[in-house]
Amino acid sequence: MSTVRYHVRHRTAYVYSGRIDLCHSLAHLAPREEVGQEILAHHLDVSPAPHYQMARKDYFGNGTNYFAIQGSHAEFAVISTFTVEKSDLVPVLPDSGLGWDRAWNRRLMVEQDETGICFGNYLLPTASCPSLEDIDAFLAPSLKPGREIMDLVNELMARIYTEFDYVPGATDNSTALQVVLDQRKGVCQDFAHVMIAALRRINIPARYVSGYLETIPPPGVRKLQGADASHAWVEVHTPASGWIGFDPTNNKIPGHQHIKIAHGRDYFDVRPLRGTFLGSGGQKLSVEVDVERI
């Protein structure tokens, strides 16, 4: 089996219009080590240097870094750099052996997956993935009695890809799922939420995945530094297959070009950087991402 190595640099920076005296932040920027993805190196650089810093695993087993800056500052930056090795095996869509309408049982809500997390976390609605009548309407054309689960999920992925337009700036982190459904446009985060909300409506466990995707410029065009971006996709579980990834933004099963950071119920479980600060004035955010094959 051959492998591919990637070096990733993710820089998040804030510039404040006034002085900030206190900052508490939590980062989901460390890659997960899973089958097919090995972490070779990871480093997190925070500026100004934090007065307190701690690394730990969250409830879902994702690597997190908490840090506190207890001093006056006008700028704040977090740079995550890491190298991973990915298997380059071509992903194959398995057969679950189950029809979508025959898979549910009440015990599933309290049963655990291979990582020890209850499936109930991935079956119940959240604020970002609510139960909506428009989700039922979206699902209806695909719900043929007895249809095999993976075949159904694969079609839903393709339908999101064809029926929704990828439009950067059309939404932000606070945009409700109903708005995305109404306007039929958004970004990868929105498409993942649509797919998750749909699958949970029919009792299929689905979780949100954050990470990166290698992008390759057209022949003869030099790749711009910092021009890559964070990415999001979905993982779906059946007893026969375990967790299988689906990328509705690109209508493909994630392979070696998808570099996984974290998974949870929705975006807000795994957002790259969140926190609070004490001070005056507003803030300006900039994000730069580079994904390089080495």
ABEGO torsion letter per residue (X at the ends): XBBBBBBBBBBBBBBBABBBABBBBBBBABBBBBBGBBBABBBBBBOBBBABBBBBBBAAGBBBBBBBBBBBBABBBBBBBBBBBBBABBBBBBBAGBBAAAABBAAAAABBBAAGBBAAAAABBBAABBBBAAAAAAAAAABBBGBBAAAAAAAAAAAAAAABBBBBGABBAABBAAAAAAAGBEBAAAAAAAAAAAAAAAGBBBBBBBEBBBBBBBBGBBBBBGABBBBBBBBBBBAAAEBBBBBAAAGBBBBAABBBABBBABAAAABABBEBBBEBEBBBBBBBBBBBBX
